[in-house]
């Protein structure tokens, strides 16, 4: 379902600020894989998601999604394959529009625009039922402006919008990092629920080792633009934070020293 083949990305090439962000990455994800990605600052975690999404072109290699080579496709054309939730709750929704209008925009992504009725009765009922699954009472506030929602409510709505059309791949880019711990836990639980119910192939970047271990069926650790650990199945289920730190030290030759990852 997803293949990264020899993908390389260098920022500021041939300058004193040159930095290899992705160093000939090779990665294969199967249909339904939920992969958590962890690593220190500058490891390449968000860079790999941006490469897949087409935020900028890669220098070398190929990116294949569901059998389609998207390597040379612009970002807006890759949107047909992808759903994405960012770290900032303000990103991904239109604050001045109503909840139901935001959902309608997500429903029509990639479709030809017409002059037909904006939101049909059937669509409105569908949105109400989907909002109920969030357990946040938003189904009773469908005409409220999104800008009036809390950060957690807005991020939950963004998650629903990103998965409304069941994308081939869901990208979660530290999507709970800006939330308080209680709200972050709720959004993570909702993410896991939506991914499981829809069987979505998912990549979730996180700084939190505990979350990386608790969620998904596969864990990847990155360091200096490389994948240095790839753990799945029963091995992942048995992981602890000390195990992960020790494995990082063996693979990288140094200690994992991110306070955010250790303390959550």
C-alpha positions in Angstrom: 0.0 0.0 0.0 2.9 2.4 0.7 6.5 2.1 -0.6 9.3 4.6 -0.1 12.2 3.5 -2.3 15.6 5.0 -1.7 14.1 8.4 -0.8 16.6 11.2 -0.1 16.0 14.8 0.9 18.7 17.4 1.6 18.0 20.9 2.7 20.3 23.8 1.8 22.5 21.6 -0.5 26.0 22.8 -1.2 25.9 25.4 1.5 27.4 25.5 5.1 23.8 24.8 6.3 23.4 21.6 4.3 21.5 19.0 6.2 20.5 15.5 5.0 16.9 15.1 6.3 16.2 11.7 4.7 19.1 9.5 3.9 18.0 6.9 1.2 15.0 5.8 3.2 13.4 2.5 2.2 10.0 1.6 3.9 7.1 -0.6 3.1 3.7 -0.4 4.8 1.0 -3.0 4.4 -2.7 -2.3 4.1 -4.1 -1.5 7.6 -0.7 -0.9 9.3 -0.7 1.7 12.1 2.9 2.8 12.4 4.1 5.2 15.2 7.3 7.1 14.4 9.5 8.5 17.2 12.9 10.2 17.3 14.7 13.3 18.6 14.5 16.7 17.0 15.8 16.7 13.5 15.6 12.9 13.2 13.4 13.2 10.1 10.0 12.3 11.5 7.9 15.2 10.1 10.2 15.3 7.0 9.1 11.8 6.0 5.4 12.8 6.3 6.0 16.0 4.3 7.8 13.9 1.6 4.8 11.6 1.3 2.4 14.5 1.2 4.3 16.3 -1.5 5.0 19.5 0.5 8.3 19.6 -1.5 10.0 17.3 -4.0 12.4 14.7 -2.9 15.9 14.7 -4.4 16.0 11.0 -5.2 13.8 7.9 -4.9 10.2 7.0 -5.4 7.0 7.2 -3.4 4.2 4.7 -4.2 0.8 4.9 -2.7 -1.7 2.1 -3.4 0.2 1.2 -6.6 0.3 4.8 -7.8 3.7 6.5 -8.3 3.1 9.9 -6.7 6.7 11.0 -6.6 6.2 13.8 -9.2 2.6 14.7 -8.3 2.0 18.1 -6.7 0.6 18.3 -3.2 -3.0 19.0 -4.2 -3.1 16.0 -6.5 -1.8 13.7 -3.7 -4.6 14.9 -1.5 -6.9 12.3 -3.2 -4.9 9.5 -1.5 -4.2 11.2 1.9 -5.7 12.5 5.0 -3.6 14.6 7.4 -3.9 16.1 10.8 -1.3 18.6 11.9 0.1 19.6 15.3 -1.7 23.0 15.3 -5.4 22.6 16.0 -6.0 25.8 14.0 -4.7 24.1 10.9 -7.0 21.9 8.8 -10.4 23.7 9.5 -11.9 27.0 8.4 -12.6 29.0 11.7 -15.2 31.3 10.2 -17.3 28.5 8.8 -19.8 26.2 10.6 -19.0 22.7 11.7 -21.3 21.2 9.1 -19.8 23.4 6.4 -16.3 22.2 7.3 -17.5 18.6 7.0 -19.1 19.3 3.7 -15.8 20.8 2.4 -14.0 17.6 3.5 -16.7 15.4 1.8 -16.2 17.3 -1.5 -12.4 17.2 -1.5 -11.2 16.2 -5.0 -14.6 16.5 -6.6 -15.7 18.9 -9.3 -17.5 22.0 -7.9 -21.1 22.5 -9.0 -24.0 24.9 -8.2 -26.0 22.2 -6.5 -27.4 22.6 -3.0 -24.6 23.1 -0.5 -25.5 20.5 2.1 -28.3 18.0 1.6 -30.5 16.6 4.3 -28.9 13.2 3.9 -25.5 14.7 4.3 -26.5 16.6 7.4 -27.8 13.5 9.0 -24.6 11.6 8.1 -22.5 14.4 9.7 -24.7 14.3 12.8 -24.1 10.5 13.2 -20.4 10.8 12.7 -20.1 13.7 15.2 -21.9 11.5 17.8 -19.0 9.0 17.6 -16.7 11.7 19.0 -18.6 11.9 22.2 -18.1 15.7 22.5 -21.6 16.9 21.9 -20.7 18.5 18.6 -23.7 16.9 16.9 -25.9 19.4 18.7 -23.7 22.4 17.6 -23.4 21.7 13.8 -24.2 25.3 12.9 -21.6 26.7 15.4 -18.5 28.4 14.0 -15.5 26.2 14.3 -13.5 29.2 15.7 -15.6 28.9 18.8 -14.5 25.3 19.6 -11.7 24.4 22.0 -8.4 23.1 20.8 -9.3 19.5 21.5 -12.8 19.8 19.9 -11.2 21.3 16.8 -8.6 18.7 16.6 -11.2 15.9 16.9 -13.2 17.6 14.1 -10.1 17.8 11.9 -9.5 14.1 12.5 -13.0 13.3 11.4 -12.6 15.5 8.3 -9.3 13.9 7.4 -10.9 10.4 7.5 -14.4 11.2 6.1 -13.5 9.8 2.7 -11.4 6.9 4.0 -8.0 7.9 2.6 -5.5 5.4 1.4 -3.1 6.8 4.1 -3.7 8.8 7.2 -0.8 11.1 8.4 -0.9 12.2 12.0 1.9 14.8 12.6 2.2 15.2 16.4 -1.5 16.0 16.3 -1.8 16.0 20.2 1.4 17.9 21.0 -0.4 21.3 21.4 -3.1 19.9 23.7 -3.2 19.5 27.5 -2.6 15.9 28.7 -6.3 15.0 29.3 -7.4 16.3 26.0 -4.5 14.7 24.2 -5.4 11.4 25.7 -9.0 11.8 24.4 -7.9 12.7 20.9 -5.4 9.8 20.8 -8.2 7.4 21.9 -10.4 8.8 19.1 -7.6 8.4 16.6 -7.1 4.8 17.5 -10.9 4.2 17.4 -11.3 5.7 13.9 -8.2 4.0 12.5 -9.3 0.6 13.8 -12.9 0.9 12.7 -12.0 2.0 9.2 -8.9 -0.2 8.8 -6.8 2.8 7.8 -3.1 2.6 7.0 -1.7 5.2 9.3 1.6 6.9 10.2 1.6 8.8 13.5 4.6 11.0 14.5 5.0 11.4 18.2 7.6 12.6 20.7 6.1 10.5 23.4 7.6 7.0 23.9 4.7 5.7 25.9 2.2 6.7 23.2 4.5 5.2 20.5 4.5 1.9 22.4 0.8 2.0 23.3 -0.7 2.7 19.8 -0.4 0.9 16.5 1.0 -2.5 15.4 4.4 -1.2 14.4 7.0 1.3 15.8 9.7 3.0 13.8 12.5 5.1 15.4 14.4 7.6 13.3 17.8 9.2 13.8 19.8 11.6 11.6 17.5 10.9 8.6 17.6 7.1 8.9 15.3 4.4 10.2 17.3 2.8 13.0 14.6 0.6 14.6 11.5 -1.1 13.1 9.6 -3.2 15.6 6.3 -4.9 15.1 4.0 -7.7 16.3 4.7 -9.4 19.5 8.0 -7.6 19.9 6.3 -4.3 20.0 3.6 -5.5 22.5 6.4 -6.4 24.9 8.2 -3.1 24.6 8.8 -0.8 27.6 10.3 2.7 27.6 13.7 1.4 29.0 13.7 -1.3 26.3 13.2 1.4 23.7 16.0 3.6 25.1 18.4 0.7 25.2 17.5 -0.3 21.6 18.1 3.3 20.5 21.5 3.3 22.2 22.5 0.1 20.5 21.3 1.2 17.0 22.6 4.8 17.1 25.6 4.6 19.3 24.3 7.3 21.6 21.7 7.9 24.3 18.2 9.1 23.6 18.0 12.5 25.3 14.6 14.0 24.5 12.8 15.1 27.6 9.5 15.3 25.7 9.8 11.7 24.7 10.7 10.5 28.1 8.3 12.6 30.2 5.4 12.9 27.7 
